[in-house]
Amino acid sequence: MPRVKLFDEQEILEKAMELFWKKGYYATSIQDLVDHLGVNRASLYDTYGGKKELFYKAFQYYRATNTQALRKFLNNHNDIKEGFRSLFRLAIEESKQDKDLKGCFVVNTTTELVPNDSNAHQVLCENKSTLEQLFYDYLSSGVQKGQISEQKDLKAIVSILFTYYSGLRIITKVNIEEQELYSSVDTLLSLLD
């Protein structure tokens, strides 16, 4: 008779994501996962195949939910410049409230797993492309609305915005000088004038 799973897979992915995000991939042991998830070792292996497979499923879950939330967040802002300003300010606010100094799961994974894990490199390149396309589409809507000049090099601006956003998630783990950061956001967004 086949075993019946006695756990919610989405809940397991969320819990695994939290643990990997807080501790990192290498510092998280199988026993840490068993204890944190409340799932026995055999079920973990049967369902996910092991630590690495669980990590990537949790990471994909994070990427999917984060991308969806980011798209919705930006689309709720008609003014493109204000949408990006709100996004960067939200990142600063989230960092202030991050008592564990977890930062961004994607950024953490990049610094921990690249260049030694080719699968991580591929997934992170896909993530970068996805977010840059999201930013590009949002900027393009600003051009269509007449908020951004057609003469602007949107691809270059997207690259700068993505780099800034990723860097912001790193620097706020070290030091949060709010006024300095808000000033840098304003300077960056002057590219859209």
TAMOCOR-V868148 format. One record per residue. N is the residue number from 1. RES is the residue in one letter. SS is DSSP state (H for helix, E for strand, C for the rest). OMEGA is omega in radians with two decimals (none if undefined). Layout:
# TAMOCOR-V868148
n | res | ss | omega
N | RES | SS | OMEGA
N | RES | SS | OMEGA
This chain:
# TAMOCOR-V868148
n | res | ss | omega
1 | M | C | -3.10
2 | P | C | 3.09
3 | R | C | 3.09
4 | V | C | 3.10
5 | K | C | -3.11
6 | L | C | 3.13
7 | F | C | 3.13
8 | D | C | -3.06
9 | E | H | 3.11
10 | Q | H | 3.11
11 | E | H | 3.11
12 | I | H | 3.12
13 | L | H | 3.12
14 | E | H | 3.14
15 | K | H | 3.11
16 | A | H | 3.11
17 | M | H | 3.13
18 | E | H | -3.10
19 | L | H | 3.11
20 | F | H | -3.13
21 | W | H | -3.10
22 | K | H | -3.03
23 | K | H | -3.03
24 | G | C | -3.09
25 | Y | C | -3.02
26 | Y | C | -3.10
27 | A | C | 3.13
28 | T | C | 3.13
29 | S | C | 3.04
30 | I | H | 3.14
31 | Q | H | 3.05
32 | D | H | -3.13
33 | L | H | 3.13
34 | V | H | -3.12
35 | D | H | -3.07
36 | H | H | -3.08
37 | L | H | -3.11
38 | G | C | -3.13
39 | V | C | -3.14
40 | N | C | -3.07
41 | R | H | -3.12
42 | A | H | 3.12
43 | S | H | 3.12
44 | L | H | 3.13
45 | Y | H | -3.13
46 | D | H | -3.06
47 | T | H | -3.01
48 | Y | H | 3.13
49 | G | C | 3.14
50 | G | C | -3.08
51 | K | H | -3.07
52 | K | H | -3.14
53 | E | H | 3.10
54 | L | H | 3.11
55 | F | H | -3.09
56 | Y | H | 3.07
57 | K | H | 3.10
58 | A | H | 3.13
59 | F | H | 3.09
60 | Q | H | 3.09
61 | Y | H | 3.11
62 | Y | H | -3.12
63 | R | H | -3.10
64 | A | H | -3.11
65 | T | H | -3.13
66 | N | H | 3.13
67 | T | H | 3.12
68 | Q | H | -3.14
69 | A | H | 3.14
70 | L | H | 3.11
71 | R | H | 3.14
72 | K | H | 3.14
73 | F | H | -3.11
74 | L | H | -3.13
75 | N | H | 3.07
76 | N | C | 3.11
77 | H | C | 3.13
78 | N | C | 3.12
79 | D | C | -3.01
80 | I | H | -3.13
81 | K | H | 3.13
82 | E | H | 3.08
83 | G | H | 3.10
84 | F | H | 3.10
85 | R | H | 3.13
86 | S | H | 3.12
87 | L | H | -3.12
88 | F | H | 3.10
89 | R | H | 3.08
90 | L | H | 3.11
91 | A | H | 3.11
92 | I | H | 3.13
93 | E | H | 3.11
94 | E | H | 3.12
95 | S | H | 3.10
96 | K | H | -3.08
97 | Q | H | -3.09
98 | D | C | -3.08
99 | K | C | 3.14
100 | D | C | -3.10
101 | L | C | -3.13
102 | K | C | -3.08
103 | G | C | -3.12
104 | C | C | -3.12
105 | F | H | -3.14
106 | V | H | 3.13
107 | V | H | 3.12
108 | N | H | -3.13
109 | T | H | 3.11
110 | T | H | -3.08
111 | T | H | -3.12
112 | E | H | -2.96
113 | L | H | 3.12
114 | V | C | 0.31
115 | P | C | -3.00
116 | N | C | -3.09
117 | D | C | -3.08
118 | S | H | 3.09
119 | N | H | 3.10
120 | A | H | -3.13
121 | H | H | -3.14
122 | Q | H | -3.13
123 | V | H | -3.13
124 | L | H | 3.04
125 | C | H | 3.08
126 | E | H | 3.13
127 | N | H | 3.12
128 | K | H | 3.14
129 | S | H | 3.14
130 | T | H | -3.11
131 | L | H | 3.09
132 | E | H | 3.09
133 | Q | H | 3.11
134 | L | H | 3.11
135 | F | H | -3.12
136 | Y | H | 3.12
137 | D | H | -3.14
138 | Y | H | 3.09
139 | L | H | 3.13
140 | S | H | 3.09
141 | S | H | 3.07
142 | G | H | 3.06
143 | V | H | -3.14
144 | Q | H | -3.14
145 | K | C | -3.12
146 | G | C | 3.14
147 | Q | C | -3.11
148 | I | C | -3.13
149 | S | C | 3.07
150 | E | C | -3.11
151 | Q | C | -3.10
152 | K | C | 3.06
153 | D | C | -3.03
154 | L | H | -3.14
155 | K | H | 3.10
156 | A | H | 3.13
157 | I | H | 3.10
158 | V | H | 3.14
159 | S | H | 3.13
160 | I | H | -3.14
161 | L | H | 3.13
162 | F | H | 3.12
163 | T | H | 3.13
164 | Y | H | -3.11
165 | Y | H | 3.12
166 | S | H | 3.12
167 | G | H | 3.11
168 | L | H | -3.14
169 | R | H | 3.09
170 | I | H | -3.02
171 | I | H | -3.13
172 | T | H | 3.01
173 | K | H | -3.07
174 | V | H | -3.04
175 | N | C | 3.10
176 | I | C | 3.01
177 | E | C | -2.98
178 | E | H | -3.06
179 | Q | H | 3.10
180 | E | H | 3.14
181 | L | H | 3.12
182 | Y | H | 3.11
183 | S | H | 3.12
184 | S | H | 3.09
185 | V | H | 3.13
186 | D | H | 3.12
187 | T | H | 3.12
188 | L | H | -3.06
189 | L | H | 3.06
190 | S | H | 3.03
191 | L | H | -3.10
192 | L | H | -3.13
193 | D | C | none
